[in-house]
Amino acid sequence: MKIDIDLKAGFLQTLKREVLATLTTEEHAIIEVSTGEMGVKPDAVKLGWLKMRTKESWTKQRYTRALDRTMKKLKAELAAQSSKSE
């Protein structure tokens, strides 16, 4: 399961600060490690960075599942925002 995140496409930029503030510390770390310059690093580097950031051990499976959950949460928030503005 591969999830592509392109900040230039504006997905995260369209979210309001309040939505991003609802994310947990773990979810913030997941977004940070999967986007920007860190997004092109090998998985071992990402997992090490997550361990350093969250003080917990990470596996590739845990990272992938957490990223999927976080992206679904953000997409739902984005859909809710767009339905409120209509």
C-alpha positions as CSV (number, residue, x, y, z in Angstrom):
1,M,0.0,0.0,0.0
2,K,1.6,3.2,-1.2
3,I,0.3,6.6,-0.3
4,D,1.5,9.6,-2.3
5,I,1.6,12.9,-0.6
6,D,2.5,16.0,-2.7
7,L,2.5,19.2,-0.8
8,K,2.8,21.1,-4.0
9,A,-0.6,19.8,-5.0
10,G,-1.9,21.6,-1.9
11,F,-3.6,18.9,0.1
12,L,-2.2,19.9,3.4
13,Q,-2.1,23.6,2.5
14,T,-5.9,23.6,2.1
15,L,-6.5,22.4,5.6
16,K,-7.1,25.1,8.2
17,R,-4.8,25.4,11.2
18,E,-7.6,24.2,13.5
19,V,-7.7,20.9,11.7
20,L,-4.0,20.4,11.9
21,A,-4.2,21.3,15.6
22,T,-6.5,18.3,16.2
23,L,-3.8,15.9,15.2
24,T,-2.0,14.0,18.0
25,T,1.7,14.2,18.5
26,E,2.1,10.9,16.7
27,E,0.0,12.0,13.8
28,H,2.1,15.2,13.5
29,A,5.3,13.1,13.4
30,I,3.8,10.8,10.8
31,I,2.9,13.8,8.5
32,E,6.3,15.3,9.0
33,V,8.2,12.1,8.2
34,S,6.1,11.4,5.1
35,T,6.3,14.8,3.5
36,G,8.9,17.2,2.3
37,E,12.5,16.2,2.1
38,M,12.0,13.4,4.6
39,G,9.5,11.8,2.3
40,V,12.2,10.7,-0.2
41,K,14.5,9.2,2.5
42,P,14.7,5.4,2.9
43,D,12.2,3.8,5.3
44,A,15.0,2.9,7.8
45,V,15.8,6.6,8.2
46,K,12.1,7.5,8.6
47,L,11.6,4.8,11.2
48,G,14.7,6.0,13.1
49,W,13.4,9.6,13.0
50,L,10.0,8.5,14.2
51,K,11.6,6.6,17.1
52,M,13.7,9.7,18.0
53,R,10.6,11.9,17.8
54,T,8.0,9.8,19.6
55,K,10.3,7.8,21.9
56,E,8.6,4.6,20.7
57,S,9.8,1.8,18.4
58,W,8.4,1.8,14.9
59,T,8.0,-0.9,12.2
60,K,7.3,-0.3,8.6
61,Q,3.9,-1.9,9.1
62,R,3.0,0.4,12.0
63,Y,4.2,3.4,10.1
64,T,2.2,2.5,7.0
65,R,-1.0,1.9,9.0
66,A,-0.6,5.1,11.0
67,L,0.0,7.1,7.8
68,D,-3.1,5.6,6.2
69,R,-5.2,6.3,9.3
70,T,-3.9,9.9,9.5
71,M,-4.5,10.6,5.8
72,K,-8.1,9.2,6.0
73,K,-8.7,11.5,9.0
74,L,-7.4,14.5,7.2
75,K,-9.4,13.7,4.1
76,A,-12.5,13.4,6.2
77,E,-11.8,16.8,7.8
78,L,-11.2,18.3,4.4
79,A,-14.5,16.9,3.1
80,A,-16.3,18.2,6.1
81,Q,-14.8,21.7,5.6
82,S,-15.8,21.8,2.0
83,S,-19.4,20.7,2.8
84,K,-19.7,23.4,5.4
85,S,-18.5,26.1,3.0
86,E,-21.1,25.1,0.4
